[in-house]
Amino acid sequence: MRIMIIAGEASGEMHGAGVVAALKARHPEIDIFGVGGDRMERAGCALVYHIDRFSVMGLTEVVRHLPFIRRALRRLDGLLESRRPDLVILIDYPDFNLRIARKARKRGIPVLYYISPQVWAWRPRRIHAIVRNVDCMAVVFPFEVELYEKAGGRAVFVGHPLLEVLESRQTRTEFCEAAGLDPDRPFIGMLPGSRVMEVERMLPAMAGTLKNVRQELPETQGVIGLAPTVSQTDLTACLAGNAALEEDARKVPVVEGSTYEVMRHADLLLVTSGTATLESACFGTPLLVLYRMSRLSWWIARRLVSIPDIGLVNVVAGRRIAPEFLQDAVDPETLSPVVLELLKDPGKRQSMASELREVRSRLGTPGASLRVADLALDMTGGADKHQMNDRESGPSGESEPRREGAVDDGS
């Protein structure tokens, strides 16, 4: 059995690793190849491309990246022909993945799409193209099922994969000691994003806000949580050119591989809009949602987005729980008063935390990766070869990974 799987960014890659591990647990001999990152490779996926080649933010920025995207599409299309996978699994990353879906459809290869494009938020007409080219949608929000069924498609609610991975391995004291923080003093967690371009745009405002807050509440600490797709070198480059800010930021601890500890133990979070807002909500930690893109990308996005809030935490809640600051509002002078108000009022933070716990309850139960794996095996005819009575259990192990370059693409 052979499956192509494509996850073009960090959050989707993390969930893709869960699916690969679940498939390998069902069928250790299954051949899985495609686009992903280190976690998918460790789980047993042979990488054709690493996700760091696809890390682009904003509508106008994508234009400069088009030559590589076209080359990647041609190569993957060639693999659809030469390797003839039994199934293509696409994870989020819609603009790229919907093109792959069309190519797979033309070749008669079934398509399972995991984590739906946000058709309920913007470009709703995409749902018709999805229904035409995708055999089954594995959706992570319950309200998405009705949307696809009304459009004539098939959708299965599998629960949200975040519930499988949301865990903090350290207590507050252990984390603070490891990060160089005082556990008895409040600290602000700064999560500037999973793309370098996001960090460039978000981190200066976050660091500047912490500096302002410290002037009134000098006991306040800060910590920067780096996504696995961003390095310390990237961080330094993002602050270069602003000597004062660079000096201030140098005093703020930076942690790698401990994002969930930051989310769980911070007294307040500054979070770049994306999956991280939903992850933070699941830990019940009060947060502010921030986002900034190029002016042209923002002008275009405002004409395409059809919902009042962009933060996933607020979308799932159906109302604004976490304050949102967009574009020019991502500024220390605008953010600082709100941060100070929340830090000074434990009652407000507790109220927000209570509402955030309700958001988590809407995400279903753990086991999304296994449910997606079972859907995939159903679609390839492999369901009769594995046990179907343990859909709620977790993956039982990992196979030895294949290194990048193990795929023969005929080139």
C-alpha positions in Angstrom: 0.0 0.0 0.0 1.3 3.5 -0.9 0.1 6.9 0.3 1.2 10.4 -0.6 0.8 12.9 2.3 1.3 16.7 2.1 1.5 19.1 5.0 3.0 22.4 4.0 3.4 24.2 7.4 4.4 23.5 11.0 1.0 23.0 12.6 -0.3 20.7 9.8 3.0 18.8 9.9 2.6 18.1 13.6 -0.8 16.6 13.0 0.5 14.8 9.9 3.1 13.0 12.1 0.2 11.6 14.2 -1.5 10.2 11.1 1.7 8.7 9.7 2.4 7.1 13.1 -1.1 5.7 13.2 -0.9 4.3 9.7 2.4 2.7 10.5 1.0 1.2 13.6 -1.8 -0.4 11.5 0.5 -1.4 8.6 4.2 -1.2 9.4 5.0 -2.0 5.7 2.9 0.8 4.3 4.9 3.2 1.9 4.3 6.8 2.9 6.0 9.7 1.1 5.4 13.4 0.5 5.9 16.9 2.0 6.4 17.3 5.8 9.0 18.0 8.5 11.2 16.3 11.0 8.3 14.8 13.0 6.7 13.3 10.0 10.0 11.9 8.9 10.6 10.4 12.3 7.2 8.8 12.2 8.0 7.0 8.9 7.3 9.4 6.0 9.9 9.7 3.2 10.2 13.4 2.5 10.2 14.7 -1.0 10.3 18.3 0.3 10.8 19.6 3.8 8.2 22.2 5.0 10.9 24.8 5.6 10.9 25.2 1.8 7.2 26.3 2.0 7.4 28.8 4.8 5.8 31.9 3.3 3.4 34.4 4.9 1.0 36.8 3.2 -0.7 37.0 -0.2 1.8 39.2 -1.9 4.8 37.3 -0.5 3.6 34.1 -2.1 4.0 35.7 -5.5 7.8 35.9 -5.1 7.8 32.2 -4.1 5.8 31.1 -7.2 8.7 29.6 -9.2 9.5 27.2 -6.4 5.8 26.3 -5.9 5.4 25.6 -9.6 8.5 23.3 -9.5 7.2 21.5 -6.5 3.7 21.0 -8.1 5.3 19.5 -11.2 7.5 17.2 -9.2 4.6 16.0 -7.0 2.4 15.5 -10.1 5.1 13.4 -11.6 5.1 11.2 -8.5 1.4 10.8 -8.8 2.0 9.3 -12.2 5.2 7.3 -11.5 4.5 6.0 -8.1 0.7 5.8 -8.3 -0.3 6.1 -4.6 -3.5 4.3 -3.5 -4.5 7.5 -1.7 -3.5 11.2 -1.3 -3.9 12.7 2.2 -3.8 16.5 2.2 -3.5 18.5 5.4 -4.6 22.1 5.5 -2.3 24.4 3.3 -5.2 24.9 0.9 -3.9 27.0 -2.0 -1.2 24.4 -2.7 -3.1 21.3 -1.7 -6.2 22.0 -3.7 -4.0 22.0 -6.8 -2.7 18.6 -5.8 -6.3 17.4 -5.3 -7.2 18.4 -8.8 -4.2 16.5 -10.2 -5.0 13.4 -8.2 -8.6 13.5 -9.3 -7.5 13.6 -13.0 -5.5 10.5 -12.4 -8.3 8.7 -10.6 -6.5 8.7 -7.2 -8.8 9.1 -4.2 -8.2 12.1 -1.9 -8.7 12.5 1.8 -8.4 16.1 3.1 -7.6 16.5 6.8 -8.2 19.9 8.4 -10.5 21.9 6.2 -9.6 25.2 4.5 -11.4 27.9 6.4 -14.3 28.2 3.9 -16.5 29.5 6.7 -14.2 32.5 7.1 -13.1 33.5 3.6 -13.4 32.5 -0.1 -16.5 30.4 0.7 -16.9 29.4 -3.0 -13.9 27.2 -2.6 -16.2 24.6 -1.0 -17.5 23.7 -4.5 -14.0 23.0 -5.9 -13.3 21.0 -2.7 -16.4 18.8 -3.1 -15.5 18.2 -6.8 -11.9 17.1 -6.1 -11.9 15.6 -2.6 -13.6 12.3 -1.8 -13.8 12.8 2.0 -13.1 15.7 4.4 -11.9 14.8 7.8 -12.9 18.0 9.7 -11.8 19.1 13.1 -14.7 21.4 14.0 -18.2 19.9 14.3 -20.0 22.8 12.5 -17.9 22.0 9.3 -19.8 18.8 8.7 -23.1 20.5 7.8 -21.3 23.0 5.5 -19.9 20.2 3.3 -23.0 18.0 3.4 -25.1 21.0 2.2 -22.6 21.4 -0.7 -23.0 17.8 -1.6 -19.7 16.5 -0.2 -18.8 13.9 2.4 -17.4 15.1 5.8 -16.5 13.2 9.0 -15.9 15.0 12.3 -12.8 13.4 13.7 -12.1 15.7 16.7 -9.3 18.1 16.9 -5.7 16.7 16.8 -4.5 19.2 19.3 -6.1 17.2 22.0 -3.6 14.4 21.3 -0.5 16.5 21.8 -1.4 19.2 24.3 0.7 18.3 27.3 3.2 20.2 29.5 6.0 18.1 30.8 7.1 20.5 33.5 5.6 22.2 36.5 5.7 26.0 36.7 8.7 25.8 39.0 10.5 23.4 36.8 9.9 25.4 33.7 10.8 28.7 35.3 14.1 27.3 36.7 15.0 25.9 33.3 14.1 29.2 31.5 15.8 31.5 34.1 12.6 32.9 35.4 11.4 33.5 39.0 8.3 31.3 39.5 7.0 33.6 42.2 6.8 36.6 39.8 4.3 37.0 36.9 5.5 36.5 33.3 4.2 37.2 29.9 4.7 34.5 27.2 5.4 35.8 23.7 4.7 33.4 20.8 5.6 35.4 17.6 4.7 32.7 15.1 6.0 29.7 13.1 7.2 31.6 10.1 10.3 33.9 10.0 8.3 36.6 8.3 5.7 36.5 11.2 8.5 36.8 13.8 9.9 39.8 11.9 6.6 41.6 12.1 5.3 40.5 15.5 8.3 40.2 17.9 9.3 43.9 18.0 5.8 44.9 19.1 5.7 42.1 21.7 9.2 43.0 23.1 8.2 46.7 23.1 5.0 45.9 25.0 6.9 44.0 27.7 9.3 47.0 28.0 6.4 49.4 28.6 4.7 47.1 31.0 7.9 46.7 33.1 8.0 50.5 33.6 4.8 50.3 35.6 5.0 46.7 36.9 8.8 46.1 37.2 8.4 42.6 38.6 6.9 41.4 35.3 9.0 38.9 33.4 8.9 37.8 29.8 9.8 34.7 27.8 9.9 34.0 24.1 8.7 30.6 22.9 10.2 29.6 19.5 8.4 27.4 17.1 10.4 24.5 15.7 10.6 26.2 12.3 12.3 29.3 13.7 15.9 29.4 15.0 17.8 31.6 17.4 19.6 33.0 14.3 16.3 34.0 12.8 15.3 35.6 16.0 18.5 37.7 16.1 18.0 38.8 12.5 14.5 39.9 13.2 15.7 42.4 15.8 18.8 43.6 14.0 18.7 47.3 13.1 16.9 48.4 16.3 19.7 48.6 18.8 17.5 49.6 21.8 15.0 46.9 21.1 17.7 44.4 20.5 19.2 45.2 23.8 15.9 44.8 25.6 15.0 41.6 23.9 18.4 40.1 24.7 17.4 40.2 28.4 14.3 38.1 27.7 14.8 34.3 27.9 14.2 32.3 24.8 13.0 28.7 25.0 13.0 26.1 22.2 10.9 23.0 22.3 8.9 24.3 25.3 6.0 26.1 23.6 3.4 24.2 25.5 5.1 25.0 28.8 5.0 28.7 27.9 1.3 28.4 27.1 0.4 26.6 30.3 2.4 28.5 32.8 2.4 32.1 31.6 0.1 34.6 33.4 -0.7 36.2 30.1 0.1 35.4 26.4 0.8 37.5 23.4 0.1 35.2 20.5 0.4 35.5 16.7 -3.0 34.5 15.2 -3.0 30.9 14.0 -3.3 27.5 15.6 -1.3 28.7 18.6 -4.4 30.8 19.8 -6.4 27.6 20.0 -3.6 25.7 21.7 -3.3 28.5 24.3 -7.1 28.4 24.8 -6.9 24.7 25.5 -4.5 25.4 28.4 -6.9 28.0 29.7 -4.3 30.8 29.7 -5.6 34.3 29.0 -4.2 35.7 25.7 -4.2 38.6 23.3 -4.4 37.7 19.6 -2.1 39.7 17.3 -1.6 39.7 13.5 0.1 41.9 11.0 0.9 41.4 7.3 1.9 43.6 4.4 -0.5 46.5 3.6 -1.4 45.1 0.2 -2.0 41.6 1.6 -4.2 43.2 4.4 -6.1 45.2 1.8 -6.9 42.0 -0.1 -7.6 39.9 2.9 -10.2 42.4 4.3 -12.2 42.0 1.1 -12.1 38.3 1.3 -12.7 37.5 5.0 -16.4 37.3 5.9 -16.2 36.8 9.7 -15.8 39.4 12.5 -12.9 37.7 14.3 -9.8 36.0 12.9 -8.4 34.2 16.0 -9.4 30.6 15.9 -10.1 30.7 19.7 -12.8 33.3 19.0 -14.1 31.6 15.9 -14.6 28.3 17.8 -16.2 30.1 20.7 -18.6 31.9 18.4 -17.8 35.2 20.1 -14.8 37.3 21.1 -13.1 36.0 24.2 -9.6 37.0 23.5 -9.0 40.6 22.4 -7.7 40.9 18.8 -5.1 43.5 17.6 -4.5 43.7 13.9 -2.2 45.6 11.6 -1.4 49.1 13.0 -2.9 48.0 16.4 0.0 45.6 16.8 1.9 48.4 18.5 3.3 48.7 22.1 1.4 51.8 22.8 -1.9 50.1 21.9 -1.1 46.8 23.5 0.4 47.9 26.8 -2.7 49.4 28.5 -4.7 46.1 27.8 -1.9 44.0 29.1 -1.5 46.1 32.2 -5.2 45.9 32.9 -5.3 42.1 32.7 -2.1 41.7 34.8 -3.5 44.0 37.5 -6.9 42.3 37.6 -6.7 38.5 38.5 -10.6 38.4 38.3 -10.6 39.3 34.6 -7.9 36.7 33.9 -9.9 34.1 35.7 -13.1 35.0 33.8 -11.3 34.7 30.5 -9.7 31.4 31.6 -13.1 30.0 32.4 -14.5 30.9 28.9 -11.4 29.4 27.3 -12.1 26.0 29.0 -15.5 26.0 27.2 -13.7 26.3 23.9 -11.7 23.1 24.6 -14.9 21.2 25.2 -16.0 21.9 21.7 -13.1 20.2 20.1 -14.3 16.6 20.6 -12.2 13.8 22.2 -8.6 12.7 21.7 -7.9 10.2 18.9 -8.2 12.2 15.7 -5.0 10.7 14.2 -6.4 7.2 14.5 -9.7 8.2 13.1 -8.1 9.7 10.1 -5.9 6.7 9.6 -8.9 4.4 9.7 -10.7 6.6 7.1 -7.6 6.4 4.9 -7.5 2.6 5.2 -11.3 2.4 4.5 -10.7 4.4 1.3 -7.8 2.2 0.1 -9.5 -1.1 1.0 -7.0 -1.7 3.7 -9.6 -1.6 6.5 -10.1 -5.4 6.5 -6.4 -5.9 7.4 -6.4 -4.2 10.7 -8.4 -4.2 13.9 -11.3 -1.8 13.8 -12.3 -2.0 17.5 -9.6 0.3 18.9 -10.4 3.6 17.2 -10.1 5.5 20.5 -6.7 4.1 21.4 -3.4 5.9 20.5 -0.7 4.9 18.0 1.3 1.9 19.4 4.7 2.8 18.0 6.9 4.2 15.3 8.8 2.6 12.5 12.3 3.3 11.5 12.2 6.5 9.4 13.3 6.7 5.9 15.7 9.6 5.2 15.0 12.4 2.7 16.0 11.4 -0.8 14.6 7.8 -0.4 11.9 8.6 -2.9 12.5 7.7 -6.5 10.7 10.4 -8.5 12.1 9.4 -11.9 14.2 12.5 -12.2 
